[in-house]
Amino acid sequence: MRVARIVVSGMVGLGGLTFLVAGDLLTEPTLLQIQKILAQKRFVDLTHAFAPGIPHWHGFPDEKRETVYWYEKGRGTIGDGFFAESYTHVGQWGTHVDPPAHFVRGLRTVDQIPLEEMVLPLVVIDVHAEAAKNPDYTLSLERVKKWESEHGTIPMGAFVAMRTDWSKRWPDGAAMENKDGTGVAHYPGWTMAALKYLYEERKITASGHETTDTDPGIAASKDDATLETYILRTNHYQIELLANLDQVPETGGLVIVSFPKPKGGSGFPARVFAICPK
């Protein structure tokens, strides 16, 4: 049996990480070493702050807030001595997670999404120029394959985000809906062919976008949620109303998707951020 020498003889990079070479063995970095590597990277918040009055689906009520405790007497509805608020809003509020159970009874609720699905390779398909020319733009299978021809195969387990720069219209709800004179909304969305390719062939974990819906505005105006239903029916989750996708690269980043854990929850505001190369 060969015994590895304990003297470190060099360093080698594999998969973006640096491993120590001790004799003939490669030593995996410790979690502390990985944390130190990540801390030196660039962090980008992909989340809108939520508050009463933000853009939301027309069928949902607005958020309500109440200051129940305040530092001094007279403002808190219950007491004083510290600051505490009561929040009342639907689960699909602000940047939020849609679990499979949001549309499909019996599938996973928010609390059933495992932690392993919250730290993922980030793929950003940048179609903001196309969306600027055509607000009804939809992401085609051909456009996804063009991305792969430029950047390589979309990795299994990835989070795929569609960048349209629609989030730059936030928090103007009318601008995000972009309705015409007949009340039909015009904003970009996905296509079934692209989604099936990503989920069934590339085996991605989740997807996200900057608009209020997976389906384009023209379809959403007819209450057509065919594309969102497809994603959730496959027992995957999605994130809606992402922000700042213009600040992250199309490939090479990681995404952290985090949200509270309401038991049996149908959805909840999420905190999503990217870790990117500098």
C-alpha positions as CSV (number, residue, x, y, z in Angstrom):
1,M,0.0,0.0,0.0
2,R,1.3,3.4,-0.9
3,V,1.4,6.0,1.8
4,A,1.0,9.6,0.7
5,R,3.7,12.0,1.7
6,I,2.5,14.7,4.2
7,V,4.6,17.4,2.6
8,V,2.5,19.6,0.3
9,S,4.1,19.5,-3.1
10,G,1.9,21.8,-5.1
11,M,-1.6,23.1,-5.9
12,V,-4.0,22.3,-8.8
13,G,-7.3,23.8,-9.8
14,L,-10.2,21.6,-10.6
15,G,-13.7,22.7,-11.3
16,G,-13.0,26.2,-10.2
17,L,-11.6,25.1,-6.8
18,T,-7.9,24.8,-5.8
19,F,-6.9,21.5,-4.3
20,L,-3.7,20.9,-2.3
21,V,-1.5,18.1,-3.7
22,A,0.0,16.1,-0.8
23,G,2.3,13.5,-2.3
24,D,0.1,11.6,-4.8
25,L,-3.2,12.6,-3.3
26,L,-5.5,15.5,-3.9
27,T,-6.9,17.0,-0.7
28,E,-10.4,18.5,-0.9
29,P,-10.6,22.0,0.5
30,T,-12.3,22.3,3.8
31,L,-15.7,24.1,4.0
32,L,-13.9,27.0,5.8
33,Q,-11.5,27.3,2.8
34,I,-14.4,27.2,0.4
35,Q,-16.1,30.0,2.4
36,K,-12.9,32.1,2.2
37,I,-12.8,31.6,-1.5
38,L,-16.5,32.6,-1.9
39,A,-16.1,35.6,0.4
40,Q,-13.7,37.1,-2.1
41,K,-16.2,36.9,-5.0
42,R,-18.8,39.4,-6.1
43,F,-22.3,39.1,-4.5
44,V,-25.3,40.4,-6.3
45,D,-28.8,40.7,-4.7
46,L,-31.4,39.4,-7.2
47,T,-34.3,40.3,-4.9
48,H,-36.7,43.3,-4.8
49,A,-37.6,44.7,-1.4
50,F,-41.3,44.3,-0.8
51,A,-43.7,46.8,0.6
52,P,-47.4,47.8,0.2
53,G,-48.1,49.0,-3.3
54,I,-45.5,46.9,-5.2
55,P,-46.5,45.3,-8.5
56,H,-48.4,42.0,-8.1
57,W,-51.0,39.8,-9.8
58,H,-54.2,41.6,-10.2
59,G,-56.2,39.0,-8.3
60,F,-54.2,39.5,-5.0
61,P,-54.9,42.1,-2.3
62,D,-52.2,44.6,-1.4
63,E,-49.9,44.1,1.6
64,K,-50.9,45.5,5.0
65,R,-48.5,46.4,7.7
66,E,-49.0,47.3,11.3
67,T,-46.5,48.6,13.9
68,V,-47.4,46.5,16.9
69,Y,-44.5,47.6,19.1
70,W,-42.5,50.9,18.9
71,Y,-39.5,52.2,20.8
72,E,-41.6,54.9,22.6
73,K,-45.2,54.9,23.8
74,G,-48.0,56.0,21.5
75,R,-47.2,54.4,18.1
76,G,-47.3,50.7,18.7
77,T,-50.8,49.2,18.7
78,I,-49.8,46.6,21.3
79,G,-46.9,48.1,23.3
80,D,-43.5,49.8,23.3
81,G,-39.9,49.2,24.1
82,F,-38.8,47.8,20.8
83,F,-39.8,47.7,17.1
84,A,-42.0,44.9,15.7
85,E,-44.4,44.8,12.8
86,S,-47.2,42.6,11.6
87,Y,-47.2,41.7,7.9
88,T,-50.2,40.5,6.0
89,H,-49.6,39.5,2.3
90,V,-50.2,36.6,0.0
91,G,-47.4,34.0,-0.4
92,Q,-46.7,35.2,-4.0
93,W,-45.5,38.6,-2.9
94,G,-42.5,40.5,-4.3
95,T,-39.6,38.3,-5.4
96,H,-41.1,34.9,-4.5
97,V,-41.0,31.2,-4.7
98,D,-43.7,29.2,-6.4
99,P,-43.6,25.6,-5.2
100,P,-45.3,22.8,-7.2
101,A,-48.3,22.8,-4.8
102,H,-49.1,26.3,-5.8
103,F,-50.8,24.9,-8.9
104,V,-50.9,21.1,-8.4
105,R,-52.6,19.5,-5.3
106,G,-50.4,16.8,-3.7
107,L,-47.1,18.0,-5.0
108,R,-44.4,19.7,-2.9
109,T,-45.1,22.7,-0.7
110,V,-42.6,25.4,0.3
111,D,-41.4,23.5,3.3
112,Q,-40.8,20.3,1.3
113,I,-38.2,21.9,-1.0
114,P,-34.8,20.5,0.2
115,L,-31.8,22.6,0.9
116,E,-29.8,20.9,-1.8
117,E,-32.1,22.7,-4.3
118,M,-31.2,26.1,-3.0
119,V,-27.5,26.3,-3.9
120,L,-27.2,25.9,-7.7
121,P,-25.1,26.7,-10.8
122,L,-26.6,29.9,-12.3
123,V,-27.3,30.2,-16.0
124,V,-28.6,33.6,-17.3
125,I,-30.0,33.7,-20.8
126,D,-29.7,37.4,-21.8
127,V,-32.5,38.4,-24.1
128,H,-33.0,42.0,-22.9
129,A,-32.2,43.4,-26.4
130,E,-34.9,41.3,-28.0
131,A,-37.4,42.2,-25.3
132,A,-36.6,45.9,-25.8
133,K,-37.5,45.6,-29.4
134,N,-40.5,43.3,-28.9
135,P,-42.3,43.4,-25.5
136,D,-44.2,40.2,-26.5
137,Y,-40.8,38.3,-27.0
138,T,-40.8,34.7,-25.9
139,L,-37.7,32.6,-25.2
140,S,-37.4,30.0,-28.0
141,L,-35.7,26.6,-28.0
142,E,-33.4,28.0,-30.8
143,R,-32.3,30.8,-28.5
144,V,-31.5,28.4,-25.7
145,K,-29.4,26.3,-28.1
146,K,-27.7,29.5,-29.3
147,W,-26.7,30.2,-25.6
148,E,-25.2,26.7,-25.4
149,S,-23.3,27.2,-28.7
150,E,-21.7,30.2,-27.1
151,H,-21.2,29.1,-23.5
152,G,-21.4,25.3,-23.4
153,T,-24.0,22.8,-22.3
154,I,-26.3,24.0,-19.6
155,P,-25.2,22.0,-16.5
156,M,-27.6,19.4,-14.9
157,G,-29.2,20.9,-11.8
158,A,-28.8,24.5,-12.8
159,F,-31.0,27.4,-12.1
160,V,-31.8,29.1,-15.4
161,A,-32.9,32.7,-15.3
162,M,-34.2,34.7,-18.3
163,R,-32.9,38.3,-18.3
164,T,-35.2,40.7,-20.0
165,D,-34.4,43.8,-17.9
166,W,-38.1,44.0,-17.2
167,S,-37.2,44.5,-13.5
168,K,-35.9,47.9,-14.3
169,R,-39.5,49.0,-14.6
170,W,-40.0,48.2,-10.9
171,P,-41.8,49.4,-8.9
172,D,-44.1,50.9,-11.5
173,G,-46.9,48.3,-11.8
174,A,-48.4,49.9,-14.9
175,A,-45.1,49.8,-16.7
176,M,-44.5,46.2,-15.8
177,E,-48.0,45.2,-17.0
178,N,-47.5,47.3,-20.2
179,K,-51.2,47.2,-21.2
180,D,-52.5,48.4,-24.5
181,G,-55.7,50.3,-25.0
182,T,-57.8,47.1,-24.8
183,G,-56.4,46.1,-21.5
184,V,-54.1,43.3,-22.9
185,A,-50.7,43.1,-21.2
186,H,-47.5,43.0,-23.2
187,Y,-44.4,41.6,-21.4
188,P,-42.0,38.7,-22.3
189,G,-42.2,35.1,-21.3
190,W,-41.0,31.6,-22.0
191,T,-42.1,29.0,-24.5
192,M,-43.1,25.4,-23.9
193,A,-40.4,24.1,-26.2
194,A,-37.6,25.9,-24.3
195,L,-39.0,24.8,-20.9
196,K,-39.3,21.2,-21.9
197,Y,-35.8,21.2,-23.2
198,L,-34.4,22.7,-20.0
199,Y,-36.3,20.5,-17.6
200,E,-36.5,17.2,-19.5
201,E,-33.3,17.1,-21.4
202,R,-30.9,19.4,-19.5
203,K,-32.5,18.3,-16.1
204,I,-32.3,21.7,-14.6
205,T,-33.6,22.2,-11.0
206,A,-35.5,25.5,-11.3
207,S,-36.0,28.6,-13.4
208,G,-36.8,32.2,-12.8
209,H,-37.7,35.5,-14.5
210,E,-38.2,39.2,-13.9
211,T,-41.8,39.5,-14.8
212,T,-44.9,38.6,-12.8
213,D,-45.6,35.5,-14.9
214,T,-43.9,32.6,-16.6
215,D,-46.4,33.0,-19.5
216,P,-46.1,36.1,-21.7
217,G,-48.4,39.0,-21.0
218,I,-50.7,38.3,-23.9
219,A,-51.4,34.8,-22.5
220,A,-51.6,36.0,-18.9
221,S,-54.2,38.5,-19.8
222,K,-56.4,35.6,-20.8
223,D,-55.6,33.8,-17.4
224,D,-53.6,31.3,-19.5
225,A,-50.9,29.8,-17.2
226,T,-50.0,26.9,-19.3
227,L,-46.3,27.4,-19.0
228,E,-46.2,27.9,-15.2
229,T,-48.5,24.9,-14.8
230,Y,-46.0,22.8,-16.8
231,I,-43.1,23.8,-14.6
232,L,-44.9,23.2,-11.3
233,R,-46.5,19.9,-12.6
234,T,-43.1,18.5,-13.1
235,N,-42.5,19.0,-9.3
236,H,-40.0,21.8,-9.8
237,Y,-40.2,25.3,-8.3
238,Q,-39.7,28.7,-9.9
239,I,-38.8,32.2,-8.8
240,E,-40.7,35.2,-10.1
241,L,-39.9,38.9,-10.1
242,L,-36.1,38.6,-10.0
243,A,-33.9,41.7,-10.0
244,N,-30.5,42.8,-11.1
245,L,-29.9,40.0,-13.7
246,D,-28.0,42.7,-15.7
247,Q,-25.3,42.5,-13.0
248,V,-24.4,38.8,-13.3
249,P,-22.6,36.9,-16.0
250,E,-24.4,34.5,-18.3
251,T,-22.4,31.6,-16.9
252,G,-19.9,30.9,-14.2
253,G,-21.9,32.1,-11.2
254,L,-23.8,30.4,-8.4
255,V,-27.3,31.2,-7.1
256,I,-28.5,31.0,-3.5
257,V,-32.3,30.7,-3.4
258,S,-33.6,31.1,0.2
259,F,-37.1,31.5,1.7
260,P,-38.9,30.9,5.0
261,K,-40.4,27.5,5.8
262,P,-44.2,27.8,6.3
263,K,-45.6,24.3,6.9
264,G,-47.7,23.3,3.9
265,G,-46.9,26.7,2.3
266,S,-48.2,27.7,-1.1
267,G,-45.5,30.3,-1.7
268,F,-43.5,32.9,0.1
269,P,-41.3,35.9,-0.5
270,A,-37.7,34.7,-1.3
271,R,-34.2,36.1,-0.8
272,V,-32.2,35.3,-3.9
273,F,-28.6,36.3,-4.6
274,A,-25.8,35.4,-6.9
275,I,-22.1,34.7,-6.2
276,C,-20.1,35.8,-9.3
277,P,-16.5,35.8,-10.4
278,K,-14.9,39.3,-9.9
